[in-house]
Amino acid sequence: MAGHAPEIGIMPLPNAKVAIISSSWHLDICNDLIAGAQRAFEQAQVKSVEVQYVPGSFELPLAAQYAFEAGFDAVVAVGLVLKGETPHFDYVCQGVTQGVIDVSLKYGKPIGYGVLMCNDLDQAIARCGRAHSKEDKGFDSAVAALELLRLKSR
């Protein structure tokens, strides 16, 4: 672990319209990440939350762009990319990360980044928010998006 996530208070944002966009690969892990994001949005009293699925993590940035074009205020992107034996892992991770940054900056809207990039399934389980996980990256990424929405609304 690189450290413990900072404690950030969740402010109510009942009028926010948010999308949780998930990769369809590794749905067991992605469903845990989605559940974490949903818990954060419930705590923020967000009334409009839509879950969408895309084929893989590489498609997350374009789906986020579509969500912003459809009027969503924020997106949480979740997925899992597992390291394999080829450079595919590196290209997908780099493409997803840069794509999310580009879309967020282009639209001036937050994307909570909940894409896990792990060497193995055990690392993903430790971060996906299950009962015995050390971290809950779905929750954390939603909190990050909420905090940026709060900053924008000041």
N, C-alpha and C positions, 0 to 999 in steps of 0.2 A: 504494500500500500504506500502510496505517495504521501498520505496524510489523512486527516479527518476533515470532512466537509464542514465549511463554516456554518454556524447557526444563523439563519436568515429568517426573520419573522415573515409570515405570510399575511399580506394585507388583503382584505376583501376586494375582489374585482368582479362583481356579479354581472356586469354588462360586457365583459370580454367574450369574444368569440374565438375559440381555439380549436385547432385540429391536432390530433395525435396521429402521426403517419408512421406506420410500421412496415418493415420488411416482412415478407412471407416466409423467408428462410428461418429455421430455428424458432418456430412459433411458440414452443414451450417457454423459451427464454424471453422472446418478444412479448408474450402475453403477461409475463411478470413485470416487464418494463412498462407496459401499458397500464397495468394495475397501479404501479407506483405513481405514474403521471396523473392518473385519475384521482388518486388520494390527495395529491397536492391541489388539484383543481377543485375538489370538494371542499378542502380546507379554505380555499380562497373564495368559495361560494360562486364559482363560475357556473353559469346556468347553461351555456352553449358550448358543449364539447362533442366533437365528432371524431370517430376513429376511422381511419382509412388505411388500406393495405396496398402495397406495391410489390412487384415481384421480388426485388432484392434491395440491398442497401444502396446500390449505385443509383437507383431510381428516386431516392429520397429528395435530393435537391430540386429536381423538376416538379415533383409532386408538391413540395413546399411552395414553389413558385405558383403553381396552379391554385393552391389554397389561398395565397395572398391575393391573387387576381380575382378570386371568388369572394373576397371580403373578410377573410379571417384576420384577426389581430396578431395572432402568434401561432407558432407551430412547435410541437415537440416531435423530433425525429428519433425513432428508435430502431435498432437493428443489432445484428451480431455478425461480425466477420471473423471467422476462425482462420488462423494461420495454417497454411498447407505446405506442400513441398515445392511450390512454384512461386514466382514473383507476383502472381495474381493478387495475393493478399495486399502487397504494397501498393499496387496500382489502384485497387478498389478503395483502400483506406485513404489514399491521397486524393482520389477523385471525389469521394463523398465529402471529405473534410473541406476541400477547396470549394466544392459546389455549394455546400451549406453556407459557408462564409460569403460567397459571392451573392447568393440569393438574399440573405439577410441584409447585407449592405445595400444591394440594389433597391430593395423595398423599404428599408429603414424599419424593419419589423423583426422581432426576436424569433430565433429558432433555438429551442432548447435541444442541446446535442446529447442524445442518449444512445449513440451508436457504440456498442462495445467492440473493441478490437483486441482479441485475446489469442493467446497461444494455444489454449485448449479449453474444453468445456468446463472444467473445474474453475478456471478463472472467471468465466462468464457467470456461473452459478454464484460465485462469491460476490458478484456485483449487481445481480439482477433483482434483488429485493425480496427474495424468498425468506421464509421464516428464519433460516439459519445463515443467511447471507451477511457478509460484513458490510456491504454497501447497498444502496438502493438508487441506482443511476437513473431510473425512470422518474422517481420522485425528485431527485436532485435536478434533473434537466428541466422539469416542469417549474420548479422553484426559480431556476435561473431565468426562464422565459417570463414568469410572473413578475420578477423583480425588475426586469427591463421594461415591461409594460408599465409598471408603477413609475419608473423613472421618466418614461416618455410622457406620462399624463400629468407630470408636475407643472 
